[in-house]
């Protein structure tokens, strides 16, 4: 109970119930919400994402990583591939900010060159998965019936294939190159996107706005493009942010095994493989920097994906 002393209130001589103050606060909040200018859907998503400090930390890190991947190798006079045996295993210093490796190559230049490779592979794999998965899943979910059943059987077969076996076979047949890695990552990588899009389309295709488009004779590709896809962009964006770190880790893993990018060119997986022998002799910096950026990049994409999932979920709207 609170004491109320306002002479104009009916509670002049008695204690005012706490519920009365709670009702007043709710009314004030409701009035503030009404008086605020209306936000578009994506403006509201951005407002809610900014409230997630961890997701914003991941976003800032990824932006800085992209900038350094573009300009990092240009900030040092040392080449990515040039070997200098007298300078091998130099610790981090003013000359070599991240030290040098077993062949005297500058770890700073190689780290940011490796960032280019990793980000390129991750973004391209996510982009391929987006186009293939959205088209395949959209058609499967919208058509339904036998078409949906047949297309889902194909997805189930691809989903059951051993991923590493497919990658190794493609690398053996096509040769080791960046293009081969992208193809290998995309052969089965789009399956998850297709299943998500199909599920969303199955939920939306019987909505009134879709039925209205059908009644006007709108063709299937236009209905999928104009009516269904815009309403499934939330889950699609979240899936993309989670697909990028998967592709980055897969590329690093393949390069670590010697099946990806080959020396003297650098990727984080190649640098980690080269550093295995050096770490035992105390040259920690050769492994620390590629391992740190692999780990933190995957962490940043995952927390950003979680933040986007919360921001795009209408059930969590405040």
Buried (B, 14 or more C-beta within 10 A) or exposed (E): EEEBEEEEEEBEEEEBEEEEEEEEEEEEEEEEEEEEEEEEEEEBBEEBBEEBEEBBBBBEBBEEBBEBBEEBBEEBEBBBEEBBEEBBBBEBEEEBBBBBBBBBBBBBBBBBBBBBBBBBBBBBBBBBBBEBBBBBBBBBBBBEEEEBEEBBEEBEEBBEEEBBEBBBEBBEEEEBEBEBBBBBBBBBBBBBBBBBBBBBBBEBBEEEEBEEBEEEEBEBEEBBEEBBBEBBBBBBBBBBBBBBBBBBBBBBBBBBEEBBBEBEBBBBBBBBBBBEEBBEEEBBBBBBBBBEBBEBBBBBBBBBBBBBBBBBBEEEEE
